[in-house]
């Protein structure tokens, strides 16, 4: 199955640090899948770039913390309203 992870999972509010958010697309057998379009990235705190395909079904985005502390829920959505979404938390 597909996965979403953020590294590091903790950032300092107001800093220049960033977290790399990695979405790995896999089929039911665990094989890498290249999607027709990259997942859509959103975050509840901070700002996130769009996902970029790195090859072999791996997509990355960058989360910047901004000035507000809390938990940023990062979401990767595949296929729009008819697709699916995965989330990862980053503490800011």
C-alpha positions in Angstrom: 0.0 0.0 0.0 1.0 3.6 -0.4 2.6 5.6 2.4 3.2 9.2 3.5 6.0 10.2 5.8 7.6 13.4 7.0 11.3 13.8 7.9 12.0 15.3 10.3 8.6 15.1 12.0 9.4 18.1 14.3 10.2 21.7 13.2 10.7 24.9 15.1 8.1 27.6 14.5 9.6 30.7 12.8 12.8 28.9 11.8 14.2 28.2 8.3 14.1 24.5 8.9 12.0 22.3 6.5 10.6 18.8 6.5 10.7 16.5 3.5 7.3 14.9 3.0 7.5 11.7 1.0 4.6 9.9 -0.7 5.4 6.4 -2.0 2.8 5.0 -4.4 2.5 1.2 -4.3 0.0 -1.3 -5.6 -1.7 -4.0 -3.6 1.4 -6.2 -4.1 3.8 -3.6 -2.9 5.2 -2.7 -6.3 6.0 0.9 -7.1 3.4 2.7 -9.2 3.9 5.9 -11.2 0.7 8.0 -11.0 -0.8 9.8 -14.0 -0.5 13.0 -12.0 1.3 13.8 -8.7 -0.7 13.8 -5.5 -2.1 17.1 -4.2 -0.3 18.4 -1.1 -2.0 20.4 1.7 -1.0 21.3 5.3 -3.0 22.7 8.2 0.0 24.7 9.5 3.0 26.1 7.7 3.3 26.0 3.9 3.9 23.1 1.6 5.2 22.9 -2.0 3.5 20.6 -4.5 4.7 17.0 -4.9 7.4 16.3 -7.4 8.0 12.9 -8.9 11.5 11.6 -8.0 11.1 8.3 -9.9 9.9 4.8 -9.1 6.6 6.0 -7.6 8.3 8.3 -5.0 7.0 11.9 -4.8 8.4 14.6 -2.4 7.2 17.9 -1.2 8.7 20.4 1.3 7.0 21.7 4.4 8.1 25.0 5.9 6.9 25.7 9.5 5.8 29.4 9.5 5.4 31.2 12.7 2.6 29.3 14.4 3.3 26.4 16.8 1.1 23.3 16.8 0.5 20.1 14.8 0.5 20.4 11.1 -1.6 17.7 9.4 0.0 17.1 6.0 -2.3 15.5 3.5 -1.5 13.8 0.1 -4.6 13.4 -2.1 -4.5 11.0 -5.0 -7.2 11.1 -7.7 -9.3 14.0 -6.4 -12.7 13.4 -4.8 -12.9 9.9 -6.2 -9.5 8.9 -5.0 -7.9 8.5 -1.5 -5.9 10.6 0.9 -3.1 9.8 3.4 -2.0 12.1 6.3 1.2 12.6 8.3 1.7 14.8 11.4 4.5 17.3 11.8 5.0 19.0 15.2 5.8 22.7 14.8 
